[in-house]
């Protein structure tokens, strides 16, 4: 038994499930040279915490504690913990339980985690269950776990994402990402690996008024599951399982049974009254309300890969309009028709599908969908970022405190490209993302906010923790500082996420006059 236990612990170490996050003592928090990291005039950037393992989301609770969620990728178990204002660490999940997962009893969290939120002393977490369905759980600070929402269709590429609370209605908002890159289960999904475990899964559309009518597009691709003497070509239709059907009339989620993907939901904190707030959103990665109670979200565009590759689909910051369809997968994230030549992939990246030109998949009128027009796009899309920027967590600058000059603007973390997988090996025009941007939602303008002087992540420059790697979330703390959560070193190799353990960190942006004291 002891030998087996030791084997499990060794395996955990080899797969990157690390430990040891800590806040640096004040005397070790050195201000990073402006020749390395650019930031707004009058502000400094310091390294605040190190040793985090796959950190994906952060927030503050009502007592000023810094709460962090580690994603739990690569078969690692998620971890949720906090730091008190005087830098003492405490565990939320796992809480006072055995280190080895199979020795635990009761409810478990499975990764990857998508978001975290603290409201009324309850920690809300989005994650998956043991069967890869999406879940929203509520945790207390003593080890208690309660399921709020379960059974969300999250078995594909993307799971449940960020969380936000509407303080007026008390409703909890969250996103669910798409199952595929662009509506068709393809070879890229088999590289990622989820069809092996869930061969019947596909994108689940929201059809509140009538079934979805497709235009009959069919896509041929190599069948990686084909055995000897079996056909090695699979024919797959949009919104259907790989190689299993080519129907043109699809019944999806409804108002009575609303669980779909590519959507933003709301629910009461006790799990009641689940609603689809908006749909056709490919990957609503970050969610945040501004001071006036309007919800905004980041949405990551389709990539140049798979059976239906799309070129130059941007990442955006968008405003939520309740009930709206945001066009996936017939429109880009900035709400332009996918037939626009700008999205046409290079010919060598197109599989012999019979559809060399990108075109609509859905009959919008017969499906009861209101296609986005230019007027809607102008009101809904407030910030456009380059394709593959990795637009992730976001927060609005507060109206008071040291960042008040930026009040009303959204600070957005761009986690960076996932080349070569995200572009089918096509060379990108330099590194994309790996920084923070400021989006002035009133003027629909995007500006760099905090970035490495030299483009690209630290690991491509040998900069260690003195440069940004992959910023994934941002939060303004009770001390007025801006906290940047950095995932650490990660790459995607043939569809598989490879991360280097314990390379996650937190940076802190503070007014220059505070550099001498470092704050709390």
C-alpha positions as CSV (number, residue, x, y, z in Angstrom):
1,X,0.0,0.0,0.0
2,X,2.8,2.4,0.9
3,X,4.6,1.6,-2.4
4,X,1.4,2.4,-4.3
5,X,0.9,5.6,-2.4
6,X,4.5,6.7,-3.2
7,X,4.0,5.9,-6.8
8,X,0.9,8.1,-7.0
9,X,2.8,11.0,-5.4
10,X,5.7,10.6,-7.8
11,X,3.3,10.5,-10.8
12,X,1.7,13.7,-9.5
13,X,5.0,15.4,-9.5
14,X,5.9,14.2,-13.0
15,X,2.6,15.4,-14.5
16,X,3.1,18.9,-13.2
17,X,0.8,18.9,-10.2
18,X,3.0,21.1,-8.1
19,X,2.8,23.0,-4.8
20,X,4.3,26.0,-3.0
21,X,2.6,29.2,-3.9
22,X,3.7,32.1,-1.7
23,X,3.6,35.9,-1.5
24,X,7.0,37.5,-1.6
25,X,8.1,39.3,1.6
26,X,8.1,43.1,1.1
27,X,11.8,43.3,0.9
28,X,11.9,40.9,-2.0
29,X,9.3,42.7,-4.1
30,X,11.6,44.5,-6.5
31,X,10.2,47.0,-9.0
32,X,10.6,45.7,-12.6
33,X,12.6,47.9,-14.9
34,X,10.7,49.9,-17.5
35,X,13.1,48.6,-20.0
36,X,11.5,45.2,-19.5
37,X,7.8,45.9,-18.9
38,X,6.0,49.0,-20.1
39,X,3.1,50.4,-18.0
40,X,1.3,53.7,-17.7
41,X,3.3,56.7,-16.6
42,X,3.3,57.1,-12.9
43,X,3.0,53.4,-12.1
44,X,5.3,50.6,-11.2
45,X,5.1,46.8,-11.6
46,X,6.4,44.5,-9.0
47,X,6.5,40.7,-8.7
48,X,4.1,39.9,-5.9
49,X,3.7,36.1,-5.7
50,X,5.4,33.1,-7.2
51,X,5.1,29.3,-7.2
52,X,1.5,29.1,-8.5
53,X,0.6,26.0,-10.5
54,X,-1.7,26.7,-13.5
55,X,-3.5,29.6,-11.9
56,X,-6.6,30.5,-14.0
57,X,-8.7,33.0,-12.0
58,X,-8.5,35.3,-9.0
59,X,-10.7,37.5,-6.9
60,X,-10.9,39.2,-3.5
61,X,-13.4,38.4,-0.7
62,X,-15.1,40.8,1.7
63,X,-12.3,40.4,4.2
64,X,-9.6,41.5,1.7
65,X,-8.3,38.0,1.2
66,X,-6.8,37.3,-2.2
67,X,-8.5,34.1,-3.5
68,X,-6.9,32.0,-6.3
69,X,-8.1,29.1,-8.4
70,X,-5.6,26.7,-10.0
71,X,-7.1,25.2,-13.1
72,X,-6.3,21.5,-12.7
73,X,-5.2,20.8,-16.3
74,X,-3.2,17.8,-17.3
75,X,-5.2,15.5,-15.0
76,X,-4.2,17.6,-11.9
77,X,-6.8,18.3,-9.4
78,X,-7.9,21.9,-9.1
79,X,-6.9,23.9,-6.0
80,X,-8.5,26.9,-4.5
81,X,-6.8,28.8,-1.7
82,X,-6.4,32.3,-0.3
83,X,-3.9,34.7,1.2
84,X,-4.8,36.9,4.1
85,X,-3.8,40.6,3.9
86,X,-0.7,39.7,6.0
87,X,0.3,37.0,3.5
88,X,-0.8,33.9,5.4
89,X,-2.1,31.1,3.1
90,X,-5.2,29.1,3.8
91,X,-6.8,26.3,1.8
92,X,-10.4,26.3,0.5
93,X,-10.3,23.2,-1.7
94,X,-9.1,20.6,-0.9
95,X,-9.8,21.5,2.7
96,X,-8.3,19.3,5.5
97,X,-8.5,16.2,3.2
98,X,-6.0,13.6,2.1
99,X,-3.5,14.7,-0.5
100,X,-4.2,11.7,-2.8
101,X,-7.6,12.3,-4.5
102,X,-8.9,8.6,-4.4
103,X,-8.7,8.6,-0.6
104,X,-11.2,11.5,-0.3
105,X,-14.8,11.1,0.4
106,X,-17.7,13.4,-0.7
107,X,-17.9,15.9,-3.6
108,X,-14.8,16.5,-5.7
109,X,-14.0,19.2,-8.2
110,X,-12.6,18.2,-11.6
111,X,-10.7,20.5,-13.9
112,X,-10.2,22.6,-15.6
113,X,-11.6,25.4,-13.6
114,X,-13.0,28.3,-15.6
115,X,-13.7,31.1,-13.1
116,X,-14.1,32.0,-9.4
117,X,-16.2,34.5,-7.5
118,X,-16.9,35.3,-3.9
119,X,-20.3,36.6,-2.9
120,X,-21.8,36.8,0.6
121,X,-18.9,34.6,2.0
122,X,-19.5,31.9,-0.5
123,X,-16.9,30.9,-3.1
124,X,-18.5,30.1,-6.5
125,X,-16.4,28.0,-8.9
126,X,-17.0,26.9,-12.5
127,X,-15.5,23.5,-13.4
128,X,-16.2,20.0,-14.8
129,X,-17.4,16.9,-13.1
130,X,-16.0,13.3,-13.5
131,X,-17.9,12.9,-16.8
132,X,-16.8,16.3,-18.1
133,X,-20.2,18.0,-17.8
134,X,-20.0,21.6,-16.7
135,X,-20.8,22.5,-13.1
136,X,-21.1,25.6,-10.9
137,X,-20.3,24.8,-7.3
138,X,-20.6,26.8,-4.1
139,X,-17.9,26.3,-1.5
140,X,-17.6,27.6,2.1
141,X,-14.4,28.2,4.0
142,X,-14.8,25.0,6.0
143,X,-14.7,22.4,3.3
144,X,-18.4,22.4,2.4
145,X,-19.4,22.0,-1.3
146,X,-22.8,22.4,-2.9
147,X,-23.7,21.9,-6.5
148,X,-25.5,25.0,-7.9
149,X,-25.8,24.0,-11.6
150,X,-24.8,20.7,-13.2
151,X,-25.2,18.9,-16.5
152,X,-23.9,21.7,-18.7
153,X,-22.6,20.5,-22.1
154,X,-18.9,21.1,-21.6
155,X,-17.3,17.9,-22.8
156,X,-15.7,19.5,-25.9
157,X,-12.8,21.9,-26.4
158,X,-14.1,24.5,-24.0
159,X,-15.9,24.3,-20.7
160,X,-17.6,26.6,-18.3
161,X,-15.8,30.0,-18.1
162,X,-15.9,33.1,-16.0
163,X,-18.4,34.1,-13.3
164,X,-19.9,37.6,-12.5
165,X,-22.6,38.7,-10.0
166,X,-25.3,41.3,-10.8
167,X,-25.5,43.2,-7.5
168,X,-28.9,44.6,-8.5
169,X,-30.7,41.4,-9.2
170,X,-28.5,39.1,-7.2
171,X,-28.2,36.8,-10.2
172,X,-25.0,34.8,-11.0
173,X,-23.7,35.0,-14.6
174,X,-21.4,32.5,-16.3
175,X,-20.3,31.4,-19.8
176,X,-20.1,28.1,-21.5
177,X,-17.7,27.8,-24.5
178,X,-18.1,26.0,-27.8
179,X,-17.4,22.3,-28.3
180,X,-15.5,22.9,-31.5
181,X,-13.4,25.5,-33.2
182,X,-16.1,26.5,-35.8
183,X,-19.1,24.3,-35.5
184,X,-17.8,21.0,-37.0
185,X,-16.2,18.2,-35.1
186,X,-12.9,17.7,-36.9
187,X,-9.4,16.3,-36.8
188,X,-8.2,19.1,-34.5
189,X,-10.8,17.9,-31.9
190,X,-9.3,14.4,-32.1
191,X,-5.9,15.8,-31.5
192,X,-7.3,17.5,-28.4
193,X,-8.7,14.1,-27.5
194,X,-12.3,14.7,-26.3
195,X,-14.1,12.7,-29.1
196,X,-12.4,9.6,-27.8
197,X,-14.2,9.9,-24.5
198,X,-17.4,11.5,-25.8
199,X,-17.9,10.3,-29.4
200,X,-21.6,11.4,-29.5
201,X,-20.9,15.0,-28.4
202,X,-21.0,18.1,-30.5
203,X,-22.0,21.8,-30.3
204,X,-25.4,22.2,-28.6
205,X,-27.3,25.1,-30.1
206,X,-30.0,27.2,-28.4
207,X,-33.2,27.0,-30.3
208,X,-35.8,28.8,-28.2
209,X,-38.5,29.3,-30.9
210,X,-38.1,26.5,-33.4
211,X,-35.6,23.8,-34.5
212,X,-32.5,24.9,-36.3
213,X,-32.5,24.5,-40.0
214,X,-29.1,23.8,-41.6
215,X,-28.2,24.6,-45.2
216,X,-26.9,21.0,-45.8
217,X,-23.1,21.6,-45.7
218,X,-21.2,18.4,-45.1
219,X,-17.5,18.1,-44.3
220,X,-15.2,15.2,-45.2
221,X,-12.1,14.5,-43.1
222,X,-9.8,11.7,-42.2
223,X,-11.3,9.3,-39.7
224,X,-8.7,8.7,-37.0
225,X,-10.8,5.9,-35.6
226,X,-11.0,3.9,-38.8
227,X,-9.8,0.3,-38.6
228,X,-8.3,-1.9,-41.3
229,X,-10.6,-2.2,-44.3
230,X,-12.9,0.4,-42.9
231,X,-13.5,3.7,-44.8
232,X,-10.9,6.2,-43.7
233,X,-13.1,9.3,-44.6
234,X,-15.7,10.5,-42.1
235,X,-18.6,12.7,-43.3
236,X,-19.7,15.2,-40.6
237,X,-22.4,17.8,-40.6
238,X,-22.4,21.0,-38.4
239,X,-23.8,20.6,-34.8
240,X,-23.6,16.9,-35.1
241,X,-21.3,14.1,-33.8
242,X,-18.2,13.2,-35.8
243,X,-19.1,11.0,-38.8
244,X,-22.5,10.0,-37.4
245,X,-25.2,12.0,-39.1
246,X,-25.9,14.7,-41.7
247,X,-29.3,15.9,-40.6
248,X,-30.5,19.4,-41.7
249,X,-33.1,19.9,-39.0
250,X,-31.6,20.0,-35.5
251,X,-33.4,20.2,-32.1
252,X,-31.3,22.0,-29.5
253,X,-31.7,23.4,-26.1
254,X,-35.0,25.2,-25.3
255,X,-36.3,27.7,-22.8
256,X,-37.7,24.8,-20.8
257,X,-34.4,22.9,-21.0
258,X,-31.8,25.6,-21.7
259,X,-28.5,23.9,-21.3
260,X,-26.5,24.7,-24.4
261,X,-22.9,25.8,-25.1
262,X,-21.6,29.0,-26.8
263,X,-23.7,31.0,-24.4
264,X,-23.9,33.2,-21.4
265,X,-26.3,32.1,-18.6
266,X,-27.7,33.5,-15.4
267,X,-29.0,31.7,-12.4
268,X,-30.0,32.5,-8.8
269,X,-27.2,31.7,-6.3
270,X,-29.2,28.8,-5.0
271,X,-29.4,27.2,-8.4
272,X,-32.9,28.3,-9.3
273,X,-34.2,29.9,-12.5
274,X,-31.5,29.0,-15.0
275,X,-31.7,31.3,-18.1
276,X,-29.8,31.8,-21.3
277,X,-29.0,35.5,-21.5
278,X,-27.4,35.5,-24.9
279,X,-26.1,32.8,-27.3
280,X,-24.0,32.2,-30.4
281,X,-20.9,33.4,-28.4
282,X,-18.0,31.1,-29.3
283,X,-15.9,31.4,-26.1
284,X,-17.1,34.0,-23.5
285,X,-13.9,33.8,-21.6
286,X,-14.2,36.8,-19.2
287,X,-17.2,38.4,-17.7
288,X,-17.5,41.7,-15.8
289,X,-20.1,44.3,-14.9
290,X,-19.3,48.0,-15.0
291,X,-20.3,50.4,-12.3
292,X,-23.7,51.0,-14.1
293,X,-24.6,47.4,-14.0
294,X,-24.0,46.5,-17.7
295,X,-22.4,43.2,-18.4
296,X,-19.4,42.9,-20.8
297,X,-17.5,39.9,-21.9
298,X,-14.5,38.8,-23.9
299,X,-15.1,36.5,-26.8
300,X,-12.3,34.5,-28.5
301,X,-12.5,34.0,-32.2
302,X,-12.3,30.9,-34.4
303,X,-8.9,29.7,-35.3
304,X,-7.0,28.6,-38.4
305,X,-7.3,24.9,-37.8
306,X,-9.5,21.8,-38.2
307,X,-12.1,20.8,-40.7
308,X,-13.5,24.4,-41.1
309,X,-10.5,26.7,-40.5
310,X,-11.1,30.4,-40.2
311,X,-8.4,33.1,-40.8
312,X,-8.1,36.3,-38.8
313,X,-11.3,36.0,-36.7
314,X,-10.5,38.5,-33.9
315,X,-10.9,38.4,-30.2
316,X,-13.3,41.1,-28.9
317,X,-14.8,42.8,-25.9
318,X,-18.5,42.9,-26.3
319,X,-21.6,44.2,-24.4
320,X,-24.3,41.8,-23.5
321,X,-27.8,42.5,-25.0
322,X,-30.2,40.0,-23.4
323,X,-31.7,37.5,-25.8
324,X,-29.3,38.4,-28.7
325,X,-27.7,35.9,-31.0
326,X,-24.0,36.8,-31.5
327,X,-23.6,34.8,-34.7
328,X,-21.5,31.7,-34.0
329,X,-20.5,30.1,-36.3
330,X,-21.8,32.0,-39.3
331,X,-20.4,35.4,-38.2
332,X,-17.0,36.4,-36.8
333,X,-16.7,37.6,-33.2
334,X,-16.8,41.2,-34.5
335,X,-20.1,40.2,-36.2
336,X,-19.1,40.2,-39.9
337,X,-20.4,37.5,-42.2
338,X,-18.0,34.5,-42.4
339,X,-18.2,34.7,-46.2
340,X,-16.1,37.9,-46.1
341,X,-12.9,37.2,-48.0
342,X,-10.8,38.3,-45.0
343,X,-11.7,35.1,-43.2
344,X,-10.8,32.8,-46.1
345,X,-8.0,30.4,-45.1
346,X,-5.0,29.6,-47.2
347,X,-5.9,26.9,-49.8
348,X,-3.3,24.5,-48.4
349,X,-5.0,24.5,-45.0
350,X,-8.4,23.5,-46.4
351,X,-9.3,19.9,-46.4
352,X,-11.0,18.4,-49.5
353,X,-14.5,19.0,-48.0
354,X,-16.2,20.2,-51.2
355,X,-16.6,23.7,-49.7
356,X,-13.4,25.6,-50.6
357,X,-15.1,28.9,-49.6
358,X,-16.4,29.7,-46.1
359,X,-20.1,30.1,-46.1
360,X,-23.1,30.0,-43.8
361,X,-24.1,26.8,-42.0
362,X,-27.5,27.9,-40.8
363,X,-30.7,29.1,-42.5
364,X,-31.2,32.0,-40.1
365,X,-34.8,32.9,-41.0
366,X,-36.1,29.4,-40.8
367,X,-34.3,28.9,-37.5
368,X,-35.8,31.9,-35.9
369,X,-32.5,33.7,-35.6
370,X,-32.0,37.5,-36.0
371,X,-28.7,37.8,-37.8
372,X,-26.4,40.6,-36.4
373,X,-26.3,43.7,-38.6
374,X,-24.0,46.7,-38.7
375,X,-26.1,48.6,-36.2
376,X,-26.0,45.8,-33.7
377,X,-22.3,45.3,-34.2
378,X,-21.6,49.0,-33.5
379,X,-23.4,48.9,-30.2
380,X,-22.3,45.4,-29.1
381,X,-18.6,45.3,-30.1
382,X,-16.6,47.8,-28.1
383,X,-13.0,46.5,-28.5
384,X,-11.4,44.4,-31.3
385,X,-8.1,42.6,-30.7
386,X,-6.0,40.6,-33.1
387,X,-6.9,37.1,-33.9
388,X,-5.5,34.6,-31.3
389,X,-4.8,37.2,-28.7
390,X,-6.3,35.0,-26.1
391,X,-8.6,37.6,-24.6
392,X,-9.3,36.3,-21.1
393,X,-10.2,37.8,-17.7
394,X,-11.2,41.4,-17.3
395,X,-12.1,44.1,-14.8
396,X,-13.4,47.7,-15.0
397,X,-11.2,50.4,-13.5
398,X,-12.9,51.8,-10.4
399,X,-14.1,55.5,-10.3
400,X,-11.9,56.2,-7.3
401,X,-8.4,55.3,-6.1
402,X,-5.1,55.4,-8.0
403,X,-6.5,54.2,-11.3
404,X,-9.5,56.6,-11.4
405,X,-8.1,58.3,-14.5
406,X,-9.0,55.1,-16.3
407,X,-12.5,54.8,-14.8
408,X,-15.0,53.2,-17.1
409,X,-12.3,51.4,-19.1
410,X,-12.0,47.7,-19.1
411,X,-8.5,46.2,-18.3
412,X,-8.3,42.9,-20.3
413,X,-5.7,40.1,-19.9
414,X,-4.5,38.7,-23.2
415,X,-3.1,35.2,-22.5
416,X,-1.5,35.0,-26.0
417,X,-1.5,32.8,-29.0
418,X,-1.3,29.0,-29.0
419,X,0.9,28.6,-32.1
420,X,1.5,26.3,-33.9
421,X,-1.7,24.4,-33.0
422,X,-4.0,27.4,-33.3
423,X,-2.8,28.2,-36.8
424,X,-2.2,24.7,-38.3
425,X,1.5,25.5,-38.3
426,X,1.1,28.7,-40.4
427,X,3.6,31.3,-39.4
428,X,2.1,34.2,-37.4
429,X,3.1,37.8,-37.8
430,X,5.0,37.8,-34.5
431,X,3.8,36.9,-31.1
432,X,0.2,37.9,-30.4
433,X,-1.2,38.8,-27.0
434,X,0.8,38.2,-23.8
435,X,-0.1,41.5,-22.3
436,X,-2.9,43.7,-20.8
437,X,-4.9,46.1,-22.8
438,X,-7.2,48.9,-21.8
439,X,-10.5,49.1,-23.7
440,X,-12.3,52.5,-23.6
441,X,-15.9,51.2,-24.1
442,X,-17.3,54.6,-24.7
443,X,-15.0,55.2,-27.7
444,X,-14.5,51.6,-28.7
445,X,-10.7,52.1,-28.5
446,X,-8.1,49.5,-27.5
447,X,-4.7,50.5,-26.1
448,X,-1.8,48.6,-24.6
449,X,-1.7,48.9,-20.8
450,X,1.0,46.6,-19.4
451,X,3.2,44.8,-21.8
452,X,6.7,43.4,-22.3
453,X,8.9,45.8,-24.1
454,X,9.8,43.0,-26.5
455,X,6.8,41.2,-27.9
456,X,6.1,37.7,-26.8
457,X,6.1,35.8,-23.5
458,X,9.0,35.6,-21.1
459,X,9.8,32.0,-22.0
460,X,10.6,33.0,-25.6
461,X,13.0,35.7,-24.3
462,X,14.6,34.0,-21.3
463,X,13.3,36.7,-19.0
464,X,12.1,34.5,-16.1
465,X,9.7,36.2,-13.8
466,X,10.8,39.7,-14.8
467,X,8.6,39.5,-17.8
468,X,5.0,38.6,-18.4
469,X,4.3,35.1,-19.6
470,X,0.5,34.5,-20.0
471,X,-1.7,36.9,-18.2
472,X,-5.1,35.3,-17.6
473,X,-6.9,37.5,-15.1
474,X,-6.9,40.9,-13.5
475,X,-8.4,42.3,-10.4
476,X,-8.3,45.6,-8.5
477,X,-7.6,44.9,-4.8
478,X,-9.0,46.6,-1.7
479,X,-5.6,48.4,-1.5
480,X,-6.2,50.1,-4.9
481,X,-3.5,48.1,-6.7
482,X,-4.1,46.1,-9.9
483,X,-3.2,42.4,-9.5
484,X,-2.2,40.5,-12.7
485,X,-2.6,36.7,-12.5
486,X,-0.1,35.0,-14.8
487,X,-0.7,31.4,-15.8
488,X,3.0,30.7,-16.3
489,X,4.7,28.6,-19.0
490,X,2.3,26.7,-21.2
491,X,2.2,25.6,-24.9
492,X,-0.1,23.5,-27.0
493,X,1.6,20.6,-28.8
494,X,-0.6,18.6,-31.3
495,X,-3.6,19.7,-29.4
496,X,-2.3,18.8,-25.9
497,X,-1.7,21.4,-23.2
498,X,1.8,21.2,-21.8
499,X,2.5,23.4,-18.8
500,X,5.6,23.8,-16.6
501,X,4.6,23.4,-13.0
502,X,4.9,26.2,-10.4
503,X,5.7,28.9,-13.0
504,X,2.5,30.9,-12.4
505,X,2.9,34.2,-10.6
506,X,1.1,37.4,-9.7
507,X,2.3,40.9,-10.5
508,X,1.1,44.1,-8.8
509,X,0.7,47.5,-10.5
510,X,1.0,50.3,-8.0
511,X,1.5,54.1,-8.1
512,X,5.2,54.9,-8.3
513,X,5.2,56.8,-5.0
514,X,4.2,53.6,-3.3
515,X,7.3,51.7,-4.5
516,X,9.3,52.4,-1.5
517,X,6.8,50.9,1.0
518,X,5.4,48.2,-1.4
519,X,2.0,48.4,0.3
520,X,0.5,45.4,2.1
